[in-house]
Amino acid sequence: MLMGRIYSYNAADYWAKVTVPVLVMYGEKDLYTPVSQSISNIDRELRKAGNRDYTIIVFPRASHTLDIEPEQGQPFEWRRMAPGFPDLLMDWLQERIK
């Protein structure tokens, strides 16, 4: 029974009901989520819900965890948080809790 619910889960059913402010953040190099398709689906469903306060951001070079990770064949760099992530998050929140 549980597996049936997992296989039939459709996130769009829930996104289509969200009317509160939404911040959706993706890493451009997410290996676990199809970023473009997810953005398209979420955007469509939030519009369907009549939600006018949502922001969708894609961080360049970032992974699923919103980290910039060393790339094979490129000069070494330390893994780090996507540039701008903390500021964007705080600004978005402060704008909505004034």
Biopython code that builds the backbone (N, CA, C, O; Angstrom):
import numpy as np
from Bio.PDB.StructureBuilder import StructureBuilder

atoms = [
    (1, "MET", "N", (0.815, -1.200, 0.000)),
    (1, "MET", "CA", (0.000, 0.000, 0.000)),
    (1, "MET", "C", (0.857, 1.262, 0.000)),
    (1, "MET", "O", (0.599, 2.208, -0.744)),
    (2, "LEU", "N", (1.888, 1.255, 0.855)),
    (2, "LEU", "CA", (2.775, 2.414, 0.919)),
    (2, "LEU", "C", (3.462, 2.651, -0.422)),
    (2, "LEU", "O", (3.554, 3.791, -0.876)),
    (3, "MET", "N", (3.942, 1.594, -1.053)),
    (3, "MET", "CA", (4.629, 1.753, -2.333)),
    (3, "MET", "C", (3.676, 2.322, -3.387)),
    (3, "MET", "O", (4.099, 3.112, -4.231)),
    (4, "GLY", "N", (2.432, 1.945, -3.352)),
    (4, "GLY", "CA", (1.453, 2.496, -4.290)),
    (4, "GLY", "C", (1.299, 3.989, -4.124)),
    (4, "GLY", "O", (1.177, 4.720, -5.108)),
    (5, "ARG", "N", (1.303, 4.452, -2.872)),
    (5, "ARG", "CA", (1.198, 5.899, -2.629)),
    (5, "ARG", "C", (2.457, 6.624, -3.084)),
    (5, "ARG", "O", (2.384, 7.741, -3.596)),
    (6, "ILE", "N", (3.599, 5.999, -2.899)),
    (6, "ILE", "CA", (4.848, 6.620, -3.335)),
    (6, "ILE", "C", (4.883, 6.731, -4.855)),
    (6, "ILE", "O", (5.230, 7.783, -5.392)),
    (7, "TYR", "N", (4.534, 5.677, -5.537)),
    (7, "TYR", "CA", (4.576, 5.677, -7.005)),
    (7, "TYR", "C", (3.533, 6.604, -7.611)),
    (7, "TYR", "O", (3.741, 7.131, -8.704)),
    (8, "SER", "N", (2.424, 6.812, -6.928)),
    (8, "SER", "CA", (1.371, 7.656, -7.493)),
    (8, "SER", "C", (1.462, 9.108, -7.019)),
    (8, "SER", "O", (0.623, 9.934, -7.378)),
    (9, "TYR", "N", (2.480, 9.417, -6.212)),
    (9, "TYR", "CA", (2.649, 10.781, -5.702)),
    (9, "TYR", "C", (2.872, 11.752, -6.853)),
    (9, "TYR", "O", (3.701, 11.513, -7.731)),
    (10, "ASN", "N", (2.137, 12.829, -6.839)),
    (10, "ASN", "CA", (2.272, 13.859, -7.867)),
    (10, "ASN", "C", (2.380, 15.210, -7.156)),
    (10, "ASN", "O", (1.381, 15.724, -6.653)),
    (11, "ALA", "N", (3.571, 15.780, -7.112)),
    (11, "ALA", "CA", (3.791, 17.052, -6.414)),
    (11, "ALA", "C", (2.928, 18.174, -6.978)),
    (11, "ALA", "O", (2.578, 19.103, -6.251)),
    (12, "ALA", "N", (2.584, 18.105, -8.249)),
    (12, "ALA", "CA", (1.766, 19.155, -8.867)),
    (12, "ALA", "C", (0.437, 19.317, -8.144)),
    (12, "ALA", "O", (-0.088, 20.426, -8.045)),
    (13, "ASP", "N", (-0.101, 18.224, -7.643)),
    (13, "ASP", "CA", (-1.367, 18.299, -6.908)),
    (13, "ASP", "C", (-1.255, 19.238, -5.712)),
    (13, "ASP", "O", (-2.220, 19.912, -5.354)),
    (14, "TYR", "N", (-0.087, 19.280, -5.101)),
    (14, "TYR", "CA", (0.127, 20.125, -3.924)),
    (14, "TYR", "C", (0.532, 21.544, -4.312)),
    (14, "TYR", "O", (0.043, 22.506, -3.720)),
    (15, "TRP", "N", (1.415, 21.687, -5.295)),
    (15, "TRP", "CA", (1.822, 23.024, -5.738)),
    (15, "TRP", "C", (0.616, 23.822, -6.210)),
    (15, "TRP", "O", (0.591, 25.041, -6.034)),
    (16, "ALA", "N", (-0.363, 23.192, -6.791)),
    (16, "ALA", "CA", (-1.556, 23.881, -7.312)),
    (16, "ALA", "C", (-2.434, 24.434, -6.200)),
    (16, "ALA", "O", (-3.412, 25.127, -6.476)),
    (17, "LYS", "N", (-2.102, 24.140, -4.946)),
    (17, "LYS", "CA", (-2.888, 24.627, -3.804)),
    (17, "LYS", "C", (-2.132, 25.669, -2.976)),
    (17, "LYS", "O", (-2.675, 26.205, -2.010)),
    (18, "VAL", "N", (-0.890, 25.955, -3.349)),
    (18, "VAL", "CA", (-0.048, 26.836, -2.536)),
    (18, "VAL", "C", (-0.319, 28.296, -2.887)),
    (18, "VAL", "O", (-0.120, 28.724, -4.024)),
    (19, "THR", "N", (-0.775, 29.048, -1.894)),
    (19, "THR", "CA", (-1.075, 30.461, -2.120)),
    (19, "THR", "C", (-0.239, 31.390, -1.245)),
    (19, "THR", "O", (-0.397, 32.609, -1.314)),
    (20, "VAL", "N", (0.635, 30.839, -0.436)),
    (20, "VAL", "CA", (1.530, 31.647, 0.399)),
    (20, "VAL", "C", (2.805, 31.952, -0.380)),
    (20, "VAL", "O", (3.064, 31.305, -1.395)),
    (21, "PRO", "N", (3.610, 32.918, 0.066)),
    (21, "PRO", "CA", (4.869, 33.205, -0.629)),
    (21, "PRO", "C", (5.758, 31.969, -0.707)),
    (21, "PRO", "O", (5.835, 31.178, 0.233)),
    (22, "VAL", "N", (6.426, 31.820, -1.846)),
    (22, "VAL", "CA", (7.259, 30.648, -2.100)),
    (22, "VAL", "C", (8.612, 31.089, -2.654)),
    (22, "VAL", "O", (8.689, 31.924, -3.556)),
    (23, "LEU", "N", (9.666, 30.515, -2.101)),
    (23, "LEU", "CA", (11.009, 30.698, -2.640)),
    (23, "LEU", "C", (11.511, 29.319, -3.037)),
    (23, "LEU", "O", (11.700, 28.452, -2.185)),
    (24, "VAL", "N", (11.727, 29.119, -4.332)),
    (24, "VAL", "CA", (12.214, 27.848, -4.857)),
    (24, "VAL", "C", (13.631, 28.089, -5.351)),
    (24, "VAL", "O", (13.876, 28.985, -6.160)),
    (25, "MET", "N", (14.566, 27.277, -4.853)),
    (25, "MET", "CA", (15.960, 27.458, -5.229)),
    (25, "MET", "C", (16.517, 26.148, -5.774)),
    (25, "MET", "O", (16.321, 25.080, -5.194)),
    (26, "TYR", "N", (17.207, 26.255, -6.889)),
    (26, "TYR", "CA", (17.831, 25.093, -7.516)),
    (26, "TYR", "C", (19.289, 25.392, -7.794)),
    (26, "TYR", "O", (19.688, 26.546, -7.954)),
    (27, "GLY", "N", (20.074, 24.335, -7.846)),
    (27, "GLY", "CA", (21.437, 24.432, -8.333)),
    (27, "GLY", "C", (21.438, 24.028, -9.798)),
    (27, "GLY", "O", (20.830, 23.025, -10.170)),
    (28, "GLU", "N", (22.111, 24.798, -10.619)),
    (28, "GLU", "CA", (22.177, 24.531, -12.057)),
    (28, "GLU", "C", (22.665, 23.119, -12.357)),
    (28, "GLU", "O", (22.230, 22.500, -13.328)),
    (29, "LYS", "N", (23.571, 22.611, -11.522)),
    (29, "LYS", "CA", (24.173, 21.300, -11.780)),
    (29, "LYS", "C", (23.600, 20.219, -10.872)),
    (29, "LYS", "O", (24.300, 19.282, -10.488)),
    (30, "ASP", "N", (22.340, 20.353, -10.537)),
    (30, "ASP", "CA", (21.654, 19.359, -9.714)),
    (30, "ASP", "C", (21.581, 18.042, -10.475)),
    (30, "ASP", "O", (21.032, 17.994, -11.576)),
    (31, "LEU", "N", (22.124, 16.982, -9.907)),
    (31, "LEU", "CA", (22.116, 15.672, -10.553)),
    (31, "LEU", "C", (20.896, 14.841, -10.176)),
    (31, "LEU", "O", (20.669, 13.777, -10.753)),
    (32, "TYR", "N", (20.108, 15.315, -9.214)),
    (32, "TYR", "CA", (18.984, 14.540, -8.705)),
    (32, "TYR", "C", (17.624, 15.055, -9.162)),
    (32, "TYR", "O", (16.633, 14.326, -9.106)),
    (33, "THR", "N", (17.572, 16.289, -9.606)),
    (33, "THR", "CA", (16.314, 16.921, -9.986)),
    (33, "THR", "C", (16.441, 17.503, -11.387)),
    (33, "THR", "O", (17.407, 18.212, -11.669)),
    (34, "PRO", "N", (15.490, 17.221, -12.268)),
    (34, "PRO", "CA", (15.520, 17.857, -13.593)),
    (34, "PRO", "C", (15.094, 19.325, -13.452)),
    (34, "PRO", "O", (13.904, 19.640, -13.451)),
    (35, "VAL", "N", (16.067, 20.198, -13.334)),
    (35, "VAL", "CA", (15.835, 21.593, -12.960)),
    (35, "VAL", "C", (14.847, 22.297, -13.889)),
    (35, "VAL", "O", (13.852, 22.842, -13.410)),
    (36, "SER", "N", (15.085, 22.302, -15.181)),
    (36, "SER", "CA", (14.212, 23.024, -16.115)),
    (36, "SER", "C", (12.780, 22.516, -16.064)),
    (36, "SER", "O", (11.835, 23.305, -16.032)),
    (37, "GLN", "N", (12.623, 21.205, -16.058)),
    (37, "GLN", "CA", (11.282, 20.631, -16.019)),
    (37, "GLN", "C", (10.594, 20.928, -14.694)),
    (37, "GLN", "O", (9.399, 21.222, -14.671)),
    (38, "SER", "N", (11.326, 20.857, -13.603)),
    (38, "SER", "CA", (10.755, 21.156, -12.291)),
    (38, "SER", "C", (10.298, 22.607, -12.209)),
    (38, "SER", "O", (9.216, 22.900, -11.698)),
    (39, "ILE", "N", (11.125, 23.505, -12.712)),
    (39, "ILE", "CA", (10.757, 24.923, -12.703)),
    (39, "ILE", "C", (9.485, 25.142, -13.513)),
    (39, "ILE", "O", (8.568, 25.834, -13.071)),
    (40, "SER", "N", (9.439, 24.560, -14.677)),
    (40, "SER", "CA", (8.264, 24.700, -15.534)),
    (40, "SER", "C", (7.011, 24.170, -14.833)),
    (40, "SER", "O", (5.963, 24.816, -14.861)),
    (41, "ASN", "N", (7.116, 23.012, -14.212)),
    (41, "ASN", "CA", (5.970, 22.410, -13.527)),
    (41, "ASN", "C", (5.513, 23.236, -12.332)),
    (41, "ASN", "O", (4.318, 23.475, -12.155)),
    (42, "ILE", "N", (6.465, 23.669, -11.516)),
    (42, "ILE", "CA", (6.110, 24.454, -10.334)),
    (42, "ILE", "C", (5.514, 25.790, -10.735)),
    (42, "ILE", "O", (4.508, 26.216, -10.168)),
    (43, "ASP", "N", (6.122, 26.454, -11.706)),
    (43, "ASP", "CA", (5.599, 27.736, -12.197)),
    (43, "ASP", "C", (4.154, 27.579, -12.680)),
    (43, "ASP", "O", (3.289, 28.382, -12.331)),
    (44, "ARG", "N", (3.904, 26.567, -13.462)),
    (44, "ARG", "CA", (2.553, 26.327, -13.995)),
    (44, "ARG", "C", (1.548, 26.119, -12.860)),
    (44, "ARG", "O", (0.459, 26.693, -12.875)),
    (45, "GLU", "N", (1.915, 25.308, -11.893)),
    (45, "GLU", "CA", (0.978, 24.987, -10.813)),
    (45, "GLU", "C", (0.766, 26.159, -9.861)),
    (45, "GLU", "O", (-0.349, 26.359, -9.378)),
    (46, "LEU", "N", (1.803, 26.934, -9.582)),
    (46, "LEU", "CA", (1.625, 28.114, -8.731)),
    (46, "LEU", "C", (0.737, 29.144, -9.416)),
    (46, "LEU", "O", (-0.072, 29.800, -8.760)),
    (47, "ARG", "N", (0.880, 29.289, -10.720)),
    (47, "ARG", "CA", (-0.016, 30.181, -11.471)),
    (47, "ARG", "C", (-1.451, 29.675, -11.392)),
    (47, "ARG", "O", (-2.390, 30.451, -11.214)),
    (48, "LYS", "N", (-1.601, 28.366, -11.526)),
    (48, "LYS", "CA", (-2.928, 27.765, -11.438)),
    (48, "LYS", "C", (-3.567, 28.056, -10.069)),
    (48, "LYS", "O", (-4.778, 28.254, -9.973)),
    (49, "ALA", "N", (-2.747, 28.080, -9.024)),
    (49, "ALA", "CA", (-3.224, 28.361, -7.671)),
    (49, "ALA", "C", (-3.543, 29.843, -7.472)),
    (49, "ALA", "O", (-4.134, 30.226, -6.462)),
    (50, "GLY", "N", (-3.147, 30.677, -8.441)),
    (50, "GLY", "CA", (-3.352, 32.115, -8.301)),
    (50, "GLY", "C", (-2.285, 32.769, -7.444)),
    (50, "GLY", "O", (-2.458, 33.902, -6.994)),
    (51, "ASN", "N", (-1.189, 32.072, -7.216)),
    (51, "ASN", "CA", (-0.108, 32.599, -6.387)),
    (51, "ASN", "C", (0.663, 33.660, -7.169)),
    (51, "ASN", "O", (1.161, 33.403, -8.265)),
    (52, "ARG", "N", (0.752, 34.837, -6.595)),
    (52, "ARG", "CA", (1.462, 35.936, -7.259)),
    (52, "ARG", "C", (2.757, 36.297, -6.565)),
    (52, "ARG", "O", (3.471, 37.198, -7.002)),
    (53, "ASP", "N", (3.062, 35.597, -5.486)),
    (53, "ASP", "CA", (4.280, 35.910, -4.741)),
    (53, "ASP", "C", (5.157, 34.674, -4.642)),
    (53, "ASP", "O", (5.199, 33.991, -3.619)),
    (54, "TYR", "N", (5.849, 34.413, -5.727)),
    (54, "TYR", "CA", (6.814, 33.323, -5.699)),
    (54, "TYR", "C", (8.032, 33.712, -6.515)),
    (54, "TYR", "O", (7.956, 34.465, -7.486)),
    (55, "THR", "N", (9.156, 33.167, -6.079)),
    (55, "THR", "CA", (10.434, 33.447, -6.709)),
    (55, "THR", "C", (11.122, 32.120, -6.973)),
    (55, "THR", "O", (11.195, 31.258, -6.097)),
    (56, "ILE", "N", (11.625, 31.967, -8.190)),
    (56, "ILE", "CA", (12.364, 30.760, -8.543)),
    (56, "ILE", "C", (13.763, 31.188, -8.971)),
    (56, "ILE", "O", (13.926, 31.987, -9.893)),
    (57, "ILE", "N", (14.757, 30.653, -8.298)),
    (57, "ILE", "CA", (16.151, 31.029, -8.531)),
    (57, "ILE", "C", (16.961, 29.784, -8.886)),
    (57, "ILE", "O", (16.778, 28.722, -8.291)),
    (58, "VAL", "N", (17.848, 29.925, -9.851)),
    (58, "VAL", "CA", (18.804, 28.864, -10.181)),
    (58, "VAL", "C", (20.198, 29.436, -9.955)),
    (58, "VAL", "O", (20.580, 30.434, -10.567)),
    (59, "PHE", "N", (20.949, 28.792, -9.068)),
    (59, "PHE", "CA", (22.305, 29.233, -8.783)),
    (59, "PHE", "C", (23.271, 28.584, -9.775)),
    (59, "PHE", "O", (23.360, 27.358, -9.840)),
    (60, "PRO", "N", (23.994, 29.399, -10.548)),
    (60, "PRO", "CA", (24.957, 28.852, -11.514)),
    (60, "PRO", "C", (26.003, 27.980, -10.822)),
    (60, "PRO", "O", (26.484, 28.296, -9.733)),
    (61, "ARG", "N", (26.336, 26.880, -11.484)),
    (61, "ARG", "CA", (27.376, 25.939, -11.055)),
    (61, "ARG", "C", (27.060, 25.214, -9.752)),
    (61, "ARG", "O", (27.871, 24.404, -9.303)),
    (62, "ALA", "N", (25.921, 25.472, -9.135)),
    (62, "ALA", "CA", (25.608, 24.864, -7.838)),
    (62, "ALA", "C", (25.007, 23.472, -8.004)),
    (62, "ALA", "O", (24.372, 23.155, -9.010)),
    (63, "SER", "N", (25.231, 22.658, -6.981)),
    (63, "SER", "CA", (24.710, 21.290, -6.950)),
    (63, "SER", "C", (23.324, 21.263, -6.294)),
    (63, "SER", "O", (22.726, 22.306, -6.031)),
    (64, "HIS", "N", (22.837, 20.063, -6.039)),
    (64, "HIS", "CA", (21.549, 19.861, -5.378)),
    (64, "HIS", "C", (21.527, 20.524, -3.998)),
    (64, "HIS", "O", (20.482, 20.995, -3.547)),
    (65, "THR", "N", (22.676, 20.557, -3.337)),
    (65, "THR", "CA", (22.771, 21.140, -1.992)),
    (65, "THR", "C", (23.105, 22.631, -2.021)),
    (65, "THR", "O", (23.382, 23.229, -0.981)),
    (66, "LEU", "N", (23.079, 23.222, -3.200)),
    (66, "LEU", "CA", (23.389, 24.637, -3.422)),
    (66, "LEU", "C", (24.841, 24.968, -3.064)),
    (66, "LEU", "O", (25.156, 26.081, -2.643)),
    (67, "ASP", "N", (25.699, 23.991, -3.239)),
    (67, "ASP", "CA", (27.141, 24.176, -3.070)),
    (67, "ASP", "C", (27.801, 24.215, -4.441)),
    (67, "ASP", "O", (27.335, 23.597, -5.399)),
    (68, "ILE", "N", (28.893, 24.955, -4.505)),
    (68, "ILE", "CA", (29.759, 24.912, -5.673)),
    (68, "ILE", "C", (30.790, 23.837, -5.373)),
    (68, "ILE", "O", (31.516, 23.922, -4.383)),
    (69, "GLU", "N", (30.851, 22.854, -6.208)),
    (69, "GLU", "CA", (31.750, 21.727, -5.970)),
    (69, "GLU", "C", (32.892, 21.750, -6.974)),
    (69, "GLU", "O", (32.732, 22.237, -8.093)),
    (70, "PRO", "N", (34.048, 21.222, -6.571)),
    (70, "PRO", "CA", (35.173, 21.134, -7.517)),
    (70, "PRO", "C", (34.744, 20.336, -8.757)),
    (70, "PRO", "O", (34.018, 19.348, -8.652)),
    (71, "GLU", "N", (35.198, 20.775, -9.910)),
    (71, "GLU", "CA", (34.851, 20.090, -11.159)),
    (71, "GLU", "C", (36.073, 19.359, -11.689)),
    (71, "GLU", "O", (37.185, 19.888, -11.696)),
    (72, "GLN", "N", (35.842, 18.143, -12.129)),
    (72, "GLN", "CA", (36.930, 17.344, -12.679)),
    (72, "GLN", "C", (37.510, 18.046, -13.904)),
    (72, "GLN", "O", (36.773, 18.553, -14.750)),
    (73, "GLY", "N", (38.824, 18.069, -13.984)),
    (73, "GLY", "CA", (39.499, 18.682, -15.118)),
    (73, "GLY", "C", (39.670, 20.185, -14.994)),
    (73, "GLY", "O", (40.244, 20.818, -15.880)),
    (74, "GLN", "N", (39.178, 20.770, -13.899)),
    (74, "GLN", "CA", (39.308, 22.211, -13.670)),
    (74, "GLN", "C", (40.292, 22.454, -12.535)),
    (74, "GLN", "O", (40.559, 21.546, -11.748)),
    (75, "PRO", "N", (40.835, 23.664, -12.436)),
    (75, "PRO", "CA", (41.735, 23.959, -11.317)),
    (75, "PRO", "C", (41.029, 23.701, -9.984)),
    (75, "PRO", "O", (39.816, 23.881, -9.873)),
    (76, "PHE", "N", (41.790, 23.280, -8.979)),
    (76, "PHE", "CA", (41.219, 22.968, -7.675)),
    (76, "PHE", "C", (40.542, 24.189, -7.071)),
    (76, "PHE", "O", (41.030, 25.314, -7.179)),
    (77, "GLU", "N", (39.409, 23.936, -6.434)),
    (77, "GLU", "CA", (38.762, 24.957, -5.607)),
    (77, "GLU", "C", (38.032, 24.232, -4.486)),
    (77, "GLU", "O", (37.570, 23.104, -4.657)),
    (78, "TRP", "N", (37.936, 24.885, -3.352)),
    (78, "TRP", "CA", (37.240, 24.297, -2.223)),
    (78, "TRP", "C", (35.745, 24.310, -2.475)),
    (78, "TRP", "O", (35.214, 25.232, -3.094)),
    (79, "ARG", "N", (35.077, 23.286, -1.991)),
    (79, "ARG", "CA", (33.616, 23.255, -2.026)),
    (79, "ARG", "C", (33.112, 24.405, -1.157)),
    (79, "ARG", "O", (33.629, 24.641, -0.065)),
    (80, "ARG", "N", (32.104, 25.114, -1.649)),
    (80, "ARG", "CA", (31.601, 26.264, -0.896)),
    (80, "ARG", "C", (30.132, 26.512, -1.247)),
    (80, "ARG", "O", (29.612, 25.974, -2.224)),
    (81, "MET", "N", (29.489, 27.323, -0.444)),
    (81, "MET", "CA", (28.098, 27.687, -0.662)),
    (81, "MET", "C", (27.987, 28.543, -1.932)),
    (81, "MET", "O", (28.878, 29.338, -2.232)),
    (82, "ALA", "N", (26.904, 28.374, -2.659)),
    (82, "ALA", "CA", (26.692, 29.172, -3.875)),
    (82, "ALA", "C", (26.764, 30.657, -3.541)),
    (82, "ALA", "O", (26.114, 31.107, -2.598)),
    (83, "PRO", "N", (27.548, 31.427, -4.303)),
    (83, "PRO", "CA", (27.643, 32.860, -4.061)),
    (83, "PRO", "C", (26.264, 33.519, -4.121)),
    (83, "PRO", "O", (25.477, 33.267, -5.034)),
    (84, "GLY", "N", (25.995, 34.360, -3.140)),
    (84, "GLY", "CA", (24.738, 35.095, -3.102)),
    (84, "GLY", "C", (23.618, 34.373, -2.368)),
    (84, "GLY", "O", (22.593, 34.981, -2.060)),
    (85, "PHE", "N", (23.797, 33.087, -2.085)),
    (85, "PHE", "CA", (22.715, 32.322, -1.453)),
    (85, "PHE", "C", (22.249, 32.922, -0.128)),
    (85, "PHE", "O", (21.055, 33.178, 0.023)),
    (86, "PRO", "N", (23.151, 33.161, 0.849)),
    (86, "PRO", "CA", (22.659, 33.675, 2.133)),
    (86, "PRO", "C", (21.979, 35.032, 2.010)),
    (86, "PRO", "O", (20.944, 35.267, 2.633)),
    (87, "ASP", "N", (22.555, 35.926, 1.211)),
    (87, "ASP", "CA", (21.974, 37.257, 1.051)),
    (87, "ASP", "C", (20.605, 37.192, 0.387)),
    (87, "ASP", "O", (19.668, 37.871, 0.806)),
    (88, "LEU", "N", (20.499, 36.377, -0.643)),
    (88, "LEU", "CA", (19.219, 36.248, -1.335)),
    (88, "LEU", "C", (18.154, 35.710, -0.385)),
    (88, "LEU", "O", (17.036, 36.223, -0.346)),
    (89, "LEU", "N", (18.496, 34.694, 0.365)),
    (89, "LEU", "CA", (17.551, 34.101, 1.304)),
    (89, "LEU", "C", (17.103, 35.118, 2.352)),
    (89, "LEU", "O", (15.908, 35.261, 2.607)),
    (90, "MET", "N", (18.041, 35.813, 2.949)),
    (90, "MET", "CA", (17.697, 36.801, 3.986)),
    (90, "MET", "C", (16.893, 37.955, 3.412)),
    (90, "MET", "O", (15.917, 38.388, 4.025)),
    (91, "ASP", "N", (17.279, 38.461, 2.253)),
    (91, "ASP", "CA", (16.535, 39.562, 1.631)),
    (91, "ASP", "C", (15.108, 39.135, 1.305)),
    (91, "ASP", "O", (14.165, 39.888, 1.546)),
    (92, "TRP", "N", (14.946, 37.938, 0.763)),
    (92, "TRP", "CA", (13.616, 37.442, 0.413)),
    (92, "TRP", "C", (12.741, 37.326, 1.654)),
    (92, "TRP", "O", (11.577, 37.725, 1.641)),
    (93, "LEU", "N", (13.298, 36.785, 2.711)),
    (93, "LEU", "CA", (12.535, 36.630, 3.957)),
    (93, "LEU", "C", (12.195, 37.985, 4.579)),
    (93, "LEU", "O", (11.053, 38.213, 4.978)),
    (94, "GLN", "N", (13.172, 38.879, 4.663)),
    (94, "GLN", "CA", (12.936, 40.185, 5.264)),
    (94, "GLN", "C", (11.881, 40.981, 4.495)),
    (94, "GLN", "O", (11.098, 41.724, 5.087)),
    (95, "GLU", "N", (11.868, 40.821, 3.198)),
    (95, "GLU", "CA", (10.872, 41.502, 2.375)),
    (95, "GLU", "C", (9.449, 41.061, 2.744)),
    (95, "GLU", "O", (8.510, 41.850, 2.632)),
    (96, "ARG", "N", (9.288, 39.837, 3.171)),
    (96, "ARG", "CA", (7.969, 39.288, 3.433)),
    (96, "ARG", "C", (7.547, 39.341, 4.883)),
    (96, "ARG", "O", (6.368, 39.144, 5.177)),
    (97, "ILE", "N", (8.461, 39.600, 5.800)),
    (97, "ILE", "CA", (8.072, 39.641, 7.212)),
    (97, "ILE", "C", (8.149, 41.046, 7.795)),
    (97, "ILE", "O", (8.225, 41.206, 9.013)),
    (98, "LYS", "N", (8.132, 42.045, 6.957)),
    (98, "LYS", "CA", (8.181, 43.438, 7.432)),
    (98, "LYS", "C", (7.027, 43.727, 8.366)),
    (98, "LYS", "O", (6.903, 44.845, 8.866)),
]
sb = StructureBuilder()
sb.init_structure("model")
sb.init_model(0)
sb.init_chain("A")
sb.init_seg("    ")
for serial, (resi, resn, name, xyz) in enumerate(atoms, 1):
    if name == "N":
        sb.init_residue(resn, " ", resi, " ")
    sb.init_atom(name, np.array(xyz, "f"), 0.0, 1.0, " ", f" {name:<3s}", serial, name[0])
structure = sb.get_structure()
